[in-house]
Amino acid sequence: TECPVGSAFVSPRLLETEYKNSPAIQCLDAAGSVPLGQCTMSDDGGLCTGHKSNCGGCFETDETCFEPNNAECTLEAKERNDGSIDFALFGLCVNPAYPKQGHCLWSRDECPSTDIWITPNSWLEIIQDVDDFCTCDKVVVGACRYGEHFVCAVSQDACDEGGIYIGAKALDDMEATRDCRLCDSLDL
């Protein structure tokens, strides 16, 4: 998502090195409570997610289809007033040659153009088991590479000067020792 007006982005690497003893470190320690975005088209049913490419309605309209920084949407699961549980969902990238395998990704930008991007709204109604959803614990993300050191990141925008962004699938292909996920676990 985007930084709210009046705030400035600080990379994960700077948070680790320059802000260890600052309240800002909570962005790494409590990332689950950072606001995400929300799909606003009726097709998407108010889906909480991190990037507009996860909103099915965004591909068919020029209207506003995604609201960044919605306080109602975070990575952490929240119980609604009606007893249902709300949590963020993400898209699935599938290689047509191996249709039973797929990668849950932060955004369509990480999915090769030869693969198929499947938005959550297209499978949400037919998949009943939450364990099969693309939740934050299944979303693989890329990393900023500084020499032999990797810092997990969702996009090039999170890299400091001198960092080289390696996308989620490329990082997986490298067999890097770092397993980069959007979150460690999702407690439902």
N, CA, C and O atoms as a DFTB+ gen file, in Angstrom:
752 C
 N C O
     1  1       0.847      -1.183       0.000
     2  2       0.000       0.000       0.000
     3  2       0.887       1.238       0.000
     4  3       2.093       1.139      -0.226
     5  1       0.310       2.373       0.245
     6  2       1.034       3.631       0.195
     7  2       1.165       4.223       1.583
     8  3       0.389       3.905       2.484
     9  1       2.171       5.102       1.748
    10  2       2.319       5.808       3.021
    11  2       1.216       6.845       3.145
    12  3       0.900       7.531       2.173
    13  1       0.630       6.968       4.318
    14  2      -0.381       8.013       4.514
    15  2       0.236       9.400       4.335
    16  3       1.437       9.581       4.536
    17  1      -0.574      10.359       3.963
    18  2      -0.116      11.735       3.792
    19  2       0.551      12.202       5.088
    20  3       0.032      11.980       6.182
    21  1       1.700      12.847       4.948
    22  2       2.419      13.371       6.117
    23  2       3.410      12.393       6.714
    24  3       4.071      12.714       7.702
    25  1       3.527      11.207       6.136
    26  2       4.489      10.238       6.662
    27  2       5.494       9.888       5.569
    28  3       5.259      10.140       4.387
    29  1       6.606       9.308       5.979
    30  2       7.660       8.957       5.034
    31  2       7.969       7.468       5.139
    32  3       7.918       6.892       6.226
    33  1       8.285       6.856       4.018
    34  2       8.617       5.434       3.977
    35  2      10.033       5.218       4.506
    36  3      10.951       5.964       4.165
    37  1      10.201       4.195       5.339
    38  2      11.517       3.782       5.831
    39  2      11.645       2.299       5.479
    40  3      10.777       1.497       5.823
    41  1      12.718       1.944       4.800
    42  2      12.891       0.570       4.331
    43  2      13.088      -0.402       5.490
    44  3      13.497       0.003       6.578
    45  1      12.796      -1.689       5.261
    46  2      13.022      -2.693       6.309
    47  2      14.482      -2.748       6.767
    48  3      14.765      -2.960       7.947
    49  1      15.388      -2.556       5.835
    50  2      16.819      -2.583       6.191
    51  2      17.163      -1.439       7.142
    52  3      17.875      -1.642       8.125
    53  1      16.660      -0.236       6.853
    54  2      16.916       0.891       7.754
    55  2      16.261       0.680       9.112
    56  3      16.827       1.042      10.143
    57  1      15.060       0.089       9.109
    58  2      14.407      -0.198      10.389
    59  2      15.283      -1.117      11.235
    60  3      15.434      -0.906      12.439
    61  1      15.858      -2.140      10.600
    62  2      16.708      -3.093      11.322
    63  2      17.996      -2.459      11.828
    64  3      18.473      -2.791      12.913
    65  1      18.559      -1.544      11.040
    66  2      19.878      -1.003      11.399
    67  2      19.840       0.327      12.136
    68  3      20.607       0.527      13.077
    69  1      18.969       1.236      11.733
    70  2      18.975       2.595      12.282
    71  2      17.896       2.866      13.341
    72  3      18.000       3.834      14.094
    73  1      16.876       2.027      13.400
    74  2      15.741       2.320      14.281
    75  2      15.481       1.215      15.302
    76  3      14.351       1.057      15.763
    77  1      16.500       0.457      15.657
    78  2      16.320      -0.673      16.588
    79  2      15.684      -0.279      17.915
    80  3      14.875      -1.028      18.461
    81  1      16.044       0.890      18.436
    82  2      15.552       1.322      19.742
    83  2      14.490       2.405      19.623
    84  3      14.329       3.226      20.526
    85  1      13.781       2.407      18.530
    86  2      12.774       3.429      18.277
    87  2      11.392       2.789      18.182
    88  3      11.279       1.598      17.893
    89  1      10.341       3.572      18.422
    90  2       8.988       3.028      18.238
    91  2       8.726       2.560      16.810
    92  3       7.832       1.745      16.583
    93  1       9.495       3.065      15.846
    94  2       9.301       2.680      14.441
    95  2       9.574       1.197      14.206
    96  3       9.089       0.629      13.227
    97  1      10.344       0.565      15.091
    98  2      10.673      -0.853      14.917
    99  2       9.411      -1.716      14.973
   100  3       9.417      -2.856      14.507
   101  1       8.336      -1.178      15.539
   102  2       7.079      -1.930      15.578
   103  2       6.585      -2.273      14.178
   104  3       5.799      -3.206      14.012
   105  1       7.035      -1.530      13.171
   106  2       6.637      -1.856      11.795
   107  2       7.146      -3.224      11.386
   108  3       6.517      -3.901      10.572
   109  1       8.276      -3.642      11.939
   110  2       8.766      -4.993      11.686
   111  2       8.178      -5.977      12.677
   112  3       7.789      -7.084      12.303
   113  1       8.113      -5.579      13.941
   114  2       7.660      -6.474      14.997
   115  2       6.148      -6.705      14.993
   116  3       5.676      -7.766      15.401
   117  1       5.401      -5.716      14.536
   118  2       3.939      -5.826      14.564
   119  2       3.349      -5.500      13.202
   120  3       2.357      -4.777      13.105
   121  1       3.957      -6.032      12.154
   122  2       3.510      -5.739      10.791
   123  2       2.070      -6.188      10.557
   124  3       1.397      -5.658       9.672
   125  1       1.599      -7.137      11.322
   126  2       0.241      -7.633      11.153
   127  2      -0.828      -6.605      11.407
   128  3      -1.958      -6.763      10.943
   129  1      -0.497      -5.536      12.146
   130  2      -1.500      -4.523      12.440
   131  2      -1.393      -3.288      11.541
   132  3      -2.152      -2.334      11.712
   133  1      -0.463      -3.296      10.590
   134  2      -0.323      -2.183       9.658
   135  2      -1.488      -2.223       8.672
   136  3      -1.794      -3.282       8.125
   137  1      -2.147      -1.075       8.436
   138  2      -3.293      -1.071       7.520
   139  2      -2.914      -1.497       6.105
   140  3      -1.872      -1.113       5.575
   141  1      -3.787      -2.300       5.515
   142  2      -3.655      -2.706       4.118
   143  2      -4.708      -1.959       3.311
   144  3      -5.300      -0.992       3.792
   145  1      -4.937      -2.409       2.090
   146  2      -5.957      -1.799       1.264
   147  2      -7.206      -2.665       1.192
   148  3      -7.252      -3.779       1.713
   149  1      -8.221      -2.110       0.525
   150  2      -9.477      -2.834       0.384
   151  2     -10.017      -2.643      -1.030
   152  3     -10.029      -1.530      -1.555
   153  1     -10.462      -3.733      -1.634
   154  2     -11.105      -3.676      -2.943
   155  2     -12.482      -3.037      -2.756
   156  3     -13.201      -3.374      -1.815
   157  1     -12.845      -2.120      -3.648
   158  2     -14.086      -1.370      -3.453
   159  2     -15.201      -1.721      -4.435
   160  3     -16.321      -1.232      -4.289
   161  1     -14.915      -2.561      -5.437
   162  2     -15.954      -2.949      -6.389
   163  2     -16.822      -4.051      -5.767
   164  3     -16.335      -4.863      -4.980
   165  1     -18.090      -4.070      -6.124
   166  2     -19.007      -5.054      -5.534
   167  2     -18.582      -6.494      -5.840
   168  3     -18.824      -7.390      -5.032
   169  1     -17.951      -6.725      -7.000
   170  2     -17.476      -8.071      -7.365
   171  2     -16.533      -8.654      -6.321
   172  3     -16.478      -9.870      -6.136
   173  1     -15.795      -7.787      -5.640
   174  2     -14.767      -8.228      -4.707
   175  2     -15.249      -8.343      -3.266
   176  3     -14.508      -8.828      -2.411
   177  1     -16.447      -7.917      -2.985
   178  2     -17.040      -8.091      -1.663
   179  2     -16.248      -7.485      -0.514
   180  3     -16.219      -8.052       0.578
   181  1     -15.601      -6.338      -0.742
   182  2     -14.865      -5.681       0.346
   183  2     -13.581      -6.384       0.743
   184  3     -13.109      -6.219       1.867
   185  1     -13.014      -7.161      -0.158
   186  2     -11.798      -7.924       0.099
   187  2     -10.659      -7.040       0.605
   188  3     -10.377      -5.989       0.030
   189  1     -10.016      -7.469       1.674
   190  2      -8.826      -6.801       2.188
   191  2      -7.603      -7.427       1.530
   192  3      -7.489      -8.651       1.462
   193  1      -6.692      -6.593       1.046
   194  2      -5.497      -7.069       0.363
   195  2      -4.458      -5.960       0.327
   196  3      -4.732      -4.836       0.748
   197  1      -3.281      -6.266      -0.165
   198  2      -2.213      -5.284      -0.168
   199  2      -2.006      -4.556      -1.479
   200  3      -1.324      -3.532      -1.511
   201  1      -2.581      -5.060      -2.569
   202  2      -2.313      -4.467      -3.883
   203  2      -3.560      -4.555      -4.750
   204  3      -4.302      -5.534      -4.681
   205  1      -3.789      -3.537      -5.564
   206  2      -5.026      -3.505      -6.363
   207  2      -5.110      -4.625      -7.395
   208  3      -6.206      -4.938      -7.860
   209  1      -3.988      -5.237      -7.767
   210  2      -4.058      -6.333      -8.742
   211  2      -4.751      -7.568      -8.170
   212  3      -5.056      -8.501      -8.913
   213  1      -5.000      -7.584      -6.868
   214  2      -5.744      -8.682      -6.239
   215  2      -7.253      -8.458      -6.296
   216  3      -8.034      -9.317      -5.885
   217  1      -7.650      -7.309      -6.804
   218  2      -9.072      -6.974      -6.924
   219  2      -9.531      -7.313      -8.331
   220  3      -9.056      -6.717      -9.298
   221  1     -10.442      -8.257      -8.458
   222  2     -10.926      -8.667      -9.765
   223  2     -11.578      -7.535     -10.529
   224  3     -11.431      -7.448     -11.748
   225  1     -12.290      -6.672      -9.840
   226  2     -12.974      -5.551     -10.480
   227  2     -12.044      -4.520     -11.083
   228  3     -12.476      -3.744     -11.935
   229  1     -10.788      -4.479     -10.677
   230  2      -9.844      -3.468     -11.173
   231  2      -9.473      -3.670     -12.635
   232  3      -8.988      -2.735     -13.272
   233  1      -9.684      -4.854     -13.183
   234  2      -9.284      -5.115     -14.556
   235  2     -10.362      -4.724     -15.560
   236  3     -10.118      -4.711     -16.767
   237  1     -11.556      -4.407     -15.062
   238  2     -12.678      -4.155     -15.958
   239  2     -13.208      -2.729     -15.875
   240  3     -14.265      -2.435     -16.433
   241  1     -12.500      -1.846     -15.195
   242  2     -13.034      -0.503     -15.003
   243  2     -11.922       0.517     -14.827
   244  3     -10.795       0.180     -14.463
   245  1     -12.261       1.755     -15.092
   246  2     -11.353       2.868     -14.804
   247  2     -11.768       3.542     -13.496
   248  3     -11.108       4.471     -13.031
   249  1     -12.864       3.068     -12.909
   250  2     -13.342       3.630     -11.651
   251  2     -12.376       3.281     -10.519
   252  3     -11.514       2.413     -10.660
   253  1     -12.539       3.966      -9.414
   254  2     -11.744       3.631      -8.241
   255  2     -12.145       2.236      -7.787
   256  3     -13.318       1.974      -7.522
   257  1     -11.165       1.342      -7.699
   258  2     -11.472      -0.052      -7.383
   259  2     -10.690      -0.543      -6.164
   260  3     -10.856      -1.685      -5.737
   261  1      -9.845       0.315      -5.609
   262  2      -8.979      -0.084      -4.496
   263  2      -8.713       1.127      -3.616
   264  3      -8.339       2.197      -4.097
   265  1      -8.912       0.936      -2.327
   266  2      -8.653       1.994      -1.352
   267  2      -7.447       1.596      -0.505
   268  3      -7.555       0.677       0.308
   269  1      -6.293       2.266      -0.673
   270  2      -5.127       1.926       0.146
   271  2      -5.317       2.405       1.590
   272  3      -6.124       3.296       1.854
   273  1      -4.588       1.825       2.489
   274  2      -4.558       2.257       3.898
   275  2      -5.919       2.305       4.568
   276  3      -6.273       3.306       5.190
   277  1      -6.671       1.245       4.446
   278  2      -7.972       1.157       5.098
   279  2      -7.766       0.548       6.488
   280  3      -7.308      -0.589       6.600
   281  1      -8.089       1.273       7.516
   282  2      -7.860       0.831       8.902
   283  2      -8.609      -0.464       9.237
   284  3      -8.246      -1.160      10.185
   285  1      -9.643      -0.785       8.472
   286  2     -10.394      -2.024       8.706
   287  2      -9.640      -3.251       8.204
   288  3      -9.994      -4.378       8.552
   289  1      -8.616      -3.047       7.399
   290  2      -7.901      -4.153       6.763
   291  2      -6.456      -4.265       7.249
   292  3      -5.670      -3.330       7.103
   293  1      -6.122      -5.393       7.816
   294  2      -4.757      -5.673       8.245
   295  2      -4.445      -7.133       7.902
   296  3      -5.329      -7.874       7.470
   297  1      -3.200      -7.540       8.095
   298  2      -2.843      -8.944       7.882
   299  2      -3.459      -9.843       8.939
   300  3      -3.822     -10.986       8.660
   301  1      -3.574      -9.323      10.153
   302  2      -4.124     -10.117      11.251
   303  2      -5.612     -10.365      11.054
   304  3      -6.345      -9.490      10.595
   305  1      -6.038     -11.548      11.402
   306  2      -7.461     -11.874      11.324
   307  2      -8.221     -11.097      12.387
   308  3      -7.768     -10.978      13.525
   309  1      -9.396     -10.561      12.003
   310  2     -10.238      -9.800      12.928
   311  2     -11.637     -10.398      12.930
   312  3     -12.165     -10.794      11.891
   313  1     -12.215     -10.453      14.103
   314  2     -13.595     -10.934      14.192
   315  2     -14.537      -9.752      13.987
   316  3     -14.378      -8.704      14.614
   317  1     -15.512      -9.929      13.110
   318  2     -16.510      -8.896      12.850
   319  2     -17.612      -8.966      13.891
   320  3     -17.686      -9.919      14.666
   321  1     -18.460      -7.962      13.904
   322  2     -19.587      -7.914      14.842
   323  2     -20.541      -9.090      14.670
   324  3     -21.176      -9.520      15.633
   325  1     -20.646      -9.612      13.446
   326  2     -21.563     -10.733      13.206
   327  2     -20.938     -12.095      13.512
   328  3     -21.567     -13.129      13.289
   329  1     -19.694     -12.100      14.026
   330  2     -19.030     -13.344      14.391
   331  2     -18.153     -13.933      13.305
   332  3     -17.388     -14.862      13.561
   333  1     -18.255     -13.397      12.081
   334  2     -17.402     -13.897      10.999
   335  2     -15.978     -13.346      11.172
   336  3     -15.755     -12.382      11.904
   337  1     -15.049     -13.965      10.499
   338  2     -13.647     -13.543      10.610
   339  2     -13.205     -12.935       9.295
   340  3     -13.458     -13.482       8.222
   341  1     -12.541     -11.795       9.395
   342  2     -12.057     -11.072       8.230
   343  2     -10.532     -11.129       8.219
   344  3      -9.892     -10.877       9.240
   345  1      -9.954     -11.458       7.071
   346  2      -8.496     -11.487       6.942
   347  2      -8.136     -11.185       5.496
   348  3      -8.954     -11.362       4.594
   349  1      -6.917     -10.732       5.282
   350  2      -6.464     -10.339       3.953
   351  2      -6.219     -11.561       3.070
   352  3      -5.778     -12.609       3.542
   353  1      -6.512     -11.405       1.787
   354  2      -6.275     -12.455       0.803
   355  2      -5.478     -11.900      -0.371
   356  3      -5.478     -10.697      -0.632
   357  1      -4.803     -12.798      -1.066
   358  2      -3.909     -12.395      -2.147
   359  2      -4.112     -13.292      -3.353
   360  3      -4.783     -14.320      -3.262
   361  1      -3.531     -12.904      -4.488
   362  2      -3.707     -13.625      -5.728
   363  2      -2.817     -14.850      -5.860
   364  3      -1.881     -15.057      -5.088
   365  1      -3.143     -15.654      -6.865
   366  2      -2.436     -16.906      -7.130
   367  2      -1.887     -16.868      -8.552
   368  3      -2.611     -16.546      -9.494
   369  1      -0.608     -17.195      -8.703
   370  2       0.056     -17.234      -9.988
   371  2       0.249     -18.705     -10.369
   372  3       0.873     -19.466      -9.629
   373  1      -0.291     -19.097     -11.528
   374  2      -0.259     -20.503     -11.933
   375  2       0.393     -20.637     -13.300
   376  3       0.022     -19.947     -14.249
   377  1       1.365     -21.531     -13.389
   378  2       1.989     -21.880     -14.658
   379  2       1.048     -22.857     -15.365
   380  3       0.746     -23.913     -14.809
   381  1       0.574     -22.537     -16.575
   382  2      -0.370     -23.432     -17.268
   383  2       0.163     -24.850     -17.470
   384  3      -0.623     -25.790     -17.583
   385  1       1.472     -25.015     -17.517
   386  2       2.041     -26.356     -17.691
   387  2       1.886     -27.206     -16.431
   388  3       1.920     -28.434     -16.496
   389  1       1.715     -26.545     -15.286
   390  2       1.545     -27.246     -14.004
   391  2       0.354     -26.642     -13.260
   392  3       0.541     -26.003     -12.225
   393  1      -0.860     -26.831     -13.764
   394  2      -2.032     -26.137     -13.217
   395  2      -2.381     -26.478     -11.765
   396  3      -3.120     -25.729     -11.126
   397  1      -1.874     -27.571     -11.239
   398  2      -2.188     -27.934      -9.844
   399  2      -1.234     -27.247      -8.861
   400  3      -1.431     -27.315      -7.647
   401  1      -0.209     -26.592      -9.391
   402  2       0.752     -25.883      -8.545
   403  2       0.584     -24.384      -8.772
   404  3       0.278     -23.950      -9.882
   405  1       0.779     -23.624      -7.756
   406  2       0.697     -22.176      -7.894
   407  2       1.445     -21.509      -6.768
   408  3       1.768     -22.135      -5.759
   409  1       1.717     -20.241      -6.948
   410  2       2.375     -19.444      -5.916
   411  2       1.437     -18.328      -5.495
   412  3       0.928     -17.594      -6.342
   413  1       1.208     -18.193      -4.219
   414  2       0.479     -17.051      -3.696
   415  2       1.459     -15.883      -3.676
   416  3       2.550     -15.991      -3.118
   417  1       1.065     -14.766      -4.289
   418  2       1.964     -13.627      -4.426
   419  2       1.305     -12.328      -3.969
   420  3       0.079     -12.218      -3.934
   421  1       2.130     -11.354      -3.620
   422  2       1.686     -10.031      -3.182
   423  2       0.892      -9.331      -4.290
   424  3      -0.159      -8.745      -4.032
   425  1       1.401      -9.396      -5.520
   426  2       0.739      -8.695      -6.615
   427  2       0.983      -9.396      -7.948
   428  3       1.850     -10.260      -8.077
   429  1       0.209      -9.001      -8.903
   430  2       0.332      -9.531     -10.262
   431  2       1.706      -9.208     -10.854
   432  3       2.190      -9.931     -11.724
   433  1       2.332      -8.129     -10.387
   434  2       3.650      -7.732     -10.880
   435  2       4.685      -8.840     -10.708
   436  3       5.659      -8.896     -11.459
   437  1       4.486      -9.715      -9.737
   438  2       5.432     -10.797      -9.465
   439  2       5.172     -12.043     -10.315
   440  3       5.987     -12.966     -10.327
   441  1       4.057     -12.074     -11.013
   442  2       3.651     -13.245     -11.790
   443  2       4.145     -13.102     -13.238
   444  3       3.799     -12.128     -13.907
   445  1       4.943     -14.050     -13.726
   446  2       5.424     -13.957     -15.116
   447  2       4.254     -13.851     -16.097
   448  3       3.184     -14.417     -15.872
   449  1       4.476     -13.123     -17.176
   450  2       3.405     -12.914     -18.158
   451  2       2.962     -14.217     -18.831
   452  3       1.870     -14.277     -19.396
   453  1       3.785     -15.245     -18.778
   454  2       3.421     -16.543     -19.355
   455  2       2.519     -17.358     -18.429
   456  3       1.946     -18.366     -18.842
   457  1       2.395     -16.916     -17.175
   458  2       1.551     -17.604     -16.199
   459  2       0.185     -16.940     -16.123
   460  3      -0.030     -15.882     -16.715
   461  1      -0.728     -17.551     -15.403
   462  2      -2.090     -17.036     -15.248
   463  2      -2.231     -16.442     -13.845
   464  3      -1.867     -17.077     -12.856
   465  1      -2.766     -15.212     -13.770
   466  2      -3.008     -14.547     -12.491
   467  2      -4.469     -14.761     -12.108
   468  3      -5.373     -14.443     -12.880
   469  1      -4.690     -15.297     -10.924
   470  2      -6.043     -15.585     -10.456
   471  2      -6.315     -14.740      -9.209
   472  3      -5.643     -14.885      -8.188
   473  1      -7.300     -13.866      -9.308
   474  2      -7.637     -12.996      -8.180
   475  2      -8.485     -13.759      -7.161
   476  3      -9.194     -14.698      -7.524
   477  1      -8.416     -13.361      -5.896
   478  2      -9.175     -14.071      -4.850
   479  2     -10.675     -14.167      -5.116
   480  3     -11.288     -15.186      -4.796
   481  1     -11.278     -13.128      -5.693
   482  2     -12.733     -13.179      -5.893
   483  2     -13.155     -14.305      -6.816
   484  3     -14.304     -14.743      -6.763
   485  1     -12.239     -14.791      -7.675
   486  2     -12.607     -15.854      -8.607
   487  2     -12.621     -17.237      -7.961
   488  3     -13.243     -18.154      -8.498
   489  1     -11.957     -17.405      -6.833
   490  2     -11.964     -18.720      -6.175
   491  2     -12.581     -18.703      -4.787
   492  3     -12.787     -19.756      -4.184
   493  1     -12.872     -17.531      -4.286
   494  2     -13.374     -17.407      -2.919
   495  2     -14.673     -18.173      -2.674
   496  3     -14.845     -18.776      -1.614
   497  1     -15.573     -18.154      -3.628
   498  2     -16.870     -18.819      -3.455
   499  2     -16.782     -20.337      -3.598
   500  3     -17.584     -21.057      -3.003
   501  1     -15.811     -20.838      -4.384
   502  2     -15.769     -22.274      -4.649
   503  2     -14.844     -23.047      -3.704
   504  3     -14.972     -24.264      -3.574
   505  1     -13.937     -22.363      -3.060
   506  2     -13.036     -23.032      -2.118
   507  2     -13.583     -22.842      -0.708
   508  3     -13.759     -21.713      -0.250
   509  1     -13.846     -23.928      -0.039
   510  2     -14.461     -23.862       1.286
   511  2     -13.441     -23.907       2.424
   512  3     -13.705     -23.390       3.509
   513  1     -12.296     -24.511       2.191
   514  2     -11.293     -24.706       3.235
   515  2     -10.324     -23.529       3.290
   516  3      -9.590     -23.285       2.332
   517  1     -10.317     -22.804       4.396
   518  2      -9.452     -21.637       4.579
   519  2      -7.985     -21.998       4.363
   520  3      -7.201     -21.146       3.944
   521  1      -7.604     -23.225       4.637
   522  2      -6.216     -23.650       4.443
   523  2      -5.787     -23.573       2.979
   524  3      -4.591     -23.562       2.688
   525  1      -6.742     -23.521       2.059
   526  2      -6.423     -23.430       0.633
   527  2      -6.407     -21.988       0.122
   528  3      -6.085     -21.756      -1.043
   529  1      -6.745     -21.028       0.962
   530  2      -6.749     -19.621       0.574
   531  2      -5.320     -19.084       0.506
   532  3      -4.426     -19.597       1.178
   533  1      -5.111     -18.055      -0.303
   534  2      -3.820     -17.361      -0.348
   535  2      -3.808     -16.310       0.765
   536  3      -4.081     -15.133       0.529
   537  1      -3.490     -16.753       1.961
   538  2      -3.376     -15.878       3.124
   539  2      -1.913     -15.459       3.285
   540  3      -1.034     -16.005       2.619
   541  1      -1.654     -14.508       4.152
   542  2      -0.317     -13.926       4.271
   543  2       0.777     -14.947       4.564
   544  3       1.916     -14.767       4.134
   545  1       0.454     -16.007       5.283
   546  2       1.468     -17.022       5.610
   547  2       1.862     -17.868       4.400
   548  3       2.873     -18.569       4.442
   549  1       1.078     -17.810       3.327
   550  2       1.396     -18.567       2.117
   551  2       1.957     -17.680       1.005
   552  3       2.457     -18.179      -0.003
   553  1       1.869     -16.361       1.196
   554  2       2.340     -15.422       0.176
   555  2       3.862     -15.322       0.228
   556  3       4.441     -14.881       1.220
   557  1       4.496     -15.744      -0.874
   558  2       5.950     -15.606      -0.975
   559  2       6.246     -14.228      -1.548
   560  3       5.593     -13.776      -2.489
   561  1       7.237     -13.572      -0.968
   562  2       7.635     -12.241      -1.430
   563  2       9.098     -12.284      -1.842
   564  3       9.798     -13.266      -1.596
   565  1       9.534     -11.235      -2.456
   566  2      10.917     -11.139      -2.899
   567  2      11.823     -10.630      -1.791
   568  3      11.479     -10.666      -0.610
   569  1      12.988     -10.155      -2.203
   570  2      13.956      -9.644      -1.231
   571  2      14.865      -8.616      -1.891
   572  3      15.100      -8.645      -3.099
   573  1      15.363      -7.718      -1.069
   574  2      16.408      -6.797      -1.488
   575  2      17.725      -7.489      -1.156
   576  3      17.929      -7.972      -0.043
   577  1      18.595      -7.523      -2.128
   578  2      19.886      -8.192      -1.932
   579  2      20.984      -7.149      -1.795
   580  3      21.138      -6.267      -2.640
   581  1      21.736      -7.270      -0.723
   582  2      22.882      -6.411      -0.461
   583  2      24.080      -7.339      -0.325
   584  3      24.362      -7.834       0.767
   585  1      24.786      -7.578      -1.426
   586  2      25.876      -8.557      -1.407
   587  2      25.286      -9.941      -1.186
   588  3      24.490     -10.420      -1.993
   589  1      25.676     -10.577      -0.099
   590  2      25.150     -11.900       0.237
   591  2      24.027     -11.834       1.270
   592  3      23.524     -12.872       1.701
   593  1      23.628     -10.624       1.672
   594  2      22.586     -10.427       2.683
   595  2      21.254     -10.121       1.992
   596  3      21.199      -9.289       1.086
   597  1      20.186     -10.793       2.420
   598  2      18.850     -10.594       1.869
   599  2      17.925     -10.018       2.933
   600  3      17.951     -10.448       4.085
   601  1      17.102      -9.036       2.540
   602  2      16.063      -8.481       3.408
   603  2      14.750      -8.645       2.654
   604  3      14.591      -8.099       1.563
   605  1      13.815      -9.387       3.220
   606  2      12.543      -9.644       2.548
   607  2      11.823      -8.342       2.225
   608  3      11.852      -7.394       3.009
   609  1      11.168      -8.306       1.049
   610  2      10.486      -7.092       0.585
   611  2       9.399      -7.472      -0.416
   612  3       9.498      -8.500      -1.086
   613  1       8.369      -6.646      -0.514
   614  2       7.290      -6.925      -1.464
   615  2       7.535      -6.303      -2.827
   616  3       6.904      -6.699      -3.807
   617  1       8.451      -5.326      -2.909
   618  2       8.726      -4.690      -4.199
   619  2      10.064      -3.957      -4.177
   620  3      10.683      -3.797      -3.125
   621  1      10.494      -3.521      -5.338
   622  2      11.723      -2.744      -5.493
   623  2      11.679      -1.489      -4.630
   624  3      12.714      -1.028      -4.148
   625  1      10.491      -0.940      -4.434
   626  2      10.339       0.291      -3.649
   627  2      10.848       0.143      -2.224
   628  3      11.165       1.143      -1.580
   629  1      10.934      -1.077      -1.721
   630  2      11.379      -1.303      -0.342
   631  2      12.902      -1.392      -0.217
   632  3      13.426      -1.480       0.894
   633  1      13.614      -1.369      -1.345
   634  2      15.076      -1.494      -1.309
   635  2      15.743      -0.134      -1.148
   636  3      15.319       0.860      -1.739
   637  1      16.791      -0.112      -0.339
   638  2      17.622       1.081      -0.206
   639  2      18.555       1.176      -1.399
   640  3      18.658       0.251      -2.204
   641  1      19.231       2.310      -1.497
   642  2      20.250       2.479      -2.525
   643  2      21.285       1.366      -2.380
   644  3      21.723       1.060      -1.271
   645  1      21.665       0.775      -3.482
   646  2      22.638      -0.316      -3.459
   647  2      22.001      -1.688      -3.347
   648  3      22.675      -2.706      -3.502
   649  1      20.698      -1.716      -3.075
   650  2      19.997      -2.986      -2.983
   651  2      19.445      -3.385      -4.337
   652  3      18.988      -2.537      -5.104
   653  1      19.486      -4.656      -4.628
   654  2      18.936      -5.180      -5.873
   655  2      17.716      -6.017      -5.516
   656  3      17.808      -6.963      -4.735
   657  1      16.575      -5.661      -6.094
   658  2      15.355      -6.407      -5.799
   659  2      15.322      -7.698      -6.597
   660  3      15.568      -7.711      -7.803
   661  1      15.017      -8.773      -5.906
   662  2      14.853     -10.084      -6.528
   663  2      13.414     -10.515      -6.256
   664  3      13.010     -10.652      -5.102
   665  1      12.653     -10.724      -7.311
   666  2      11.249     -11.076      -7.177
   667  2      11.043     -12.413      -6.479
   668  3      11.972     -13.210      -6.346
   669  1       9.824     -12.643      -6.040
   670  2       9.487     -13.846      -5.267
   671  2       9.839     -15.136      -6.000
   672  3      10.472     -16.019      -5.421
   673  1       9.445     -15.255      -7.246
   674  2       9.712     -16.491      -7.983
   675  2      11.200     -16.641      -8.292
   676  3      11.733     -17.749      -8.239
   677  1      11.876     -15.533      -8.616
   678  2      13.318     -15.585      -8.883
   679  2      14.081     -15.973      -7.618
   680  3      15.056     -16.721      -7.680
   681  1      13.636     -15.464      -6.479
   682  2      14.276     -15.802      -5.205
   683  2      14.107     -17.293      -4.918
   684  3      15.036     -17.953      -4.452
   685  1      12.924     -17.810      -5.197
   686  2      12.654     -19.235      -5.018
   687  2      13.537     -20.070      -5.951
   688  3      14.081     -21.097      -5.542
   689  1      13.674     -19.629      -7.196
   690  2      14.511     -20.341      -8.176
   691  2      15.986     -20.341      -7.781
   692  3      16.721     -21.271      -8.112
   693  1      16.419     -19.286      -7.067
   694  2      17.815     -19.191      -6.623
   695  2      18.120     -20.160      -5.492
   696  3      19.281     -20.423      -5.178
   697  1      17.062     -20.687      -4.884
   698  2      17.204     -21.533      -3.706
   699  2      17.980     -20.815      -2.610
   700  3      18.851     -21.391      -1.958
   701  1      17.641     -19.541      -2.426
   702  2      18.265     -18.741      -1.372
   703  2      17.905     -19.337      -0.014
   704  3      16.857     -19.965       0.139
   705  1      18.758     -19.140       0.944
   706  2      18.514     -19.697       2.272
   707  2      17.422     -18.934       3.006
   708  3      16.941     -19.403       4.038
   709  1      17.025     -17.795       2.516
   710  2      16.004     -16.968       3.158
   711  2      14.624     -17.319       2.618
   712  3      14.397     -17.230       1.412
   713  1      13.704     -17.713       3.483
   714  2      12.325     -17.984       3.092
   715  2      11.530     -16.721       3.391
   716  3      11.250     -16.417       4.550
   717  1      11.176     -16.005       2.369
   718  2      10.471     -14.728       2.548
   719  2       8.983     -14.925       2.366
   720  3       8.517     -15.259       1.277
   721  1       8.241     -14.718       3.437
   722  2       6.771     -14.799       3.445
   723  2       6.237     -13.464       3.945
   724  3       6.917     -12.746       4.678
   725  1       5.030     -13.146       3.547
   726  2       4.421     -11.897       3.977
   727  2       4.212     -11.883       5.490
   728  3       4.341     -10.833       6.119
   729  1       3.892     -13.026       6.077
   730  2       3.807     -13.154       7.532
   731  2       4.197     -14.577       7.928
   732  3       4.136     -15.492       7.106
   733  1       4.588     -14.759       9.161
   734  2       5.007     -16.074       9.635
   735  2       3.849     -17.047       9.795
   736  3       3.957     -18.225       9.456
   737  1       2.743     -16.537      10.316
   738  2       1.577     -17.389      10.552
   739  2       0.313     -16.535      10.564
   740  3       0.369     -15.314      10.713
   741  1      -0.800     -17.191      10.406
   742  2      -2.094     -16.516      10.467
   743  2      -2.918     -17.243      11.506
   744  3      -3.230     -18.424      11.352
   745  1      -3.265     -16.540      12.555
   746  2      -4.059     -17.140      13.628
   747  2      -5.529     -16.857      13.389
   748  3      -5.981     -15.718      13.503
   749  1      -6.275     -17.910      13.056
   750  2      -7.714     -17.759      12.827
   751  2      -8.497     -18.280      14.015
   752  3      -9.727     -18.239      14.009
